[in-house]
Amino acid sequence: MRHEISAVVESPLVQIATAAEAMPGSIKLCYGESDMPTADFICRAADEAARAGHTFYTHTAGAPELREAIAIKIRELQAVSYRPSEVMATVGGTMAIHVTLRALVGPGDNAVIVSPAYAIYVNSVAMSGGESRQVPLAANGARFSLDLERLERAIDANTQVLVVNSPSNPTGWMMTDDEQRGLAAIAARHGVTVLSDEVYERLTFDTDIAPSMARWIDDKDRLIVVNSFSKTYNMTGWRLGWAQASESTIRTLYKAAEFITSNPASIIQQAGIVALRDGEDYVRDLRAHYAARRAQVTAALGTLPGVVLPEPMGAFYAFPRIAGVTASTLFAAELLRATGVAIAPGSAFGPSGEGSIRLCFAASEATITEALERLGRYLRLRIE
Ligand SMILES: Cc1ncc(COP(=O)(O)O)c(C=O)c1O
């Protein structure tokens, strides 16, 4: 086996979830997904698509009508213009990220990654034989912010890509205008491409939408935006996402994708078109639901001893620091054993996540109440 692949470590999230599944009465807040099923109108669309004969291969980059629907949605939401040929449907945002990093980074190259971050970036870079340079967010008490000077210092002549995810998994941090402007300027100064992972773009609390980096970077050869149906429409298991960039970048990416996954499933692509077309009321309700859960989690964690929670501005995660926790994987395992509550250890998101835990609040009010009561009891016992 090649070292680049065999060295990939099994996600601690999978380990925690597997242990939780074997425990009766456990509560799983460790994964990044909602406990709600996909909406009926989307399921019906998939059913109809199968019966209407959408059962063949499509173009690797997706059916023309899906690429067009995505381009229309980008314009409607972000007021930036992308042609259908500048969009490529992928097997989840995961595939878009992987093929992008695969295309940009090789042995001797590095990727600068704003962290803590979803583990796919470091692992995709590692699988490509490159080096990851993780630049931690600055944690100022109850806020995260981007240390632009530190970010720029991490870049050198071998840096091929700067990776940012806003709203962020796991922190809930959302880039400010100044941070976006600053990051765009740094990328331009060094001639570095930006990979902007915007899969939580619609899940924001104090604004209608997280502004895309495409509002700040005009050169589509220097920006690849990744997005997904997974979080916006509760379609995690359907595996549909997209990449947007210049036409020539998209062509390069889909040429490679042809021999990795080929096109995302035809039936799912048709359901995606319907989600984009008819899903606005659904997204509005979902945001209201998550806003209520965020308020619940923020209030409850605020009462717990030794817990500091930077307020999540977007996505559906709380990422509190827990006083005295220096090995979050151990903490997560002990918490699960003692209470049946499965959370993700902060270290799963890079060294700067150590000392924190990630709790996904895309669950029902009752589930979160129960989980937080158990966590509270555990933390109080721990400090007694
Ligand atoms: C930040 C981020 N990007 C990308 C993904 C991949 O999502 P999917 O492949 O389901 O579209 C996830 C999933 O958790 C994520 O949290």
The ligand as an ORCA input file, in Angstrom:
! r2SCAN-3c Opt
* xyz 0 1
  C     -16.933     21.953      6.058
  C     -17.439     20.803      5.304
  N     -17.155     20.709      4.004
  C     -17.572     19.683      3.266
  C     -18.326     18.678      3.817
  C     -18.725     17.545      2.931
  O     -20.066     17.440      2.795
  P     -20.744     16.557      1.671
  O     -19.727     15.713      1.028
  O     -21.789     15.770      2.358
  O     -21.307     17.551      0.705
  C     -18.647     18.717      5.179
  C     -19.399     17.634      5.810
  O     -19.504     17.506      6.989
  C     -18.198     19.817      5.931
  O     -18.485     19.929      7.224
*
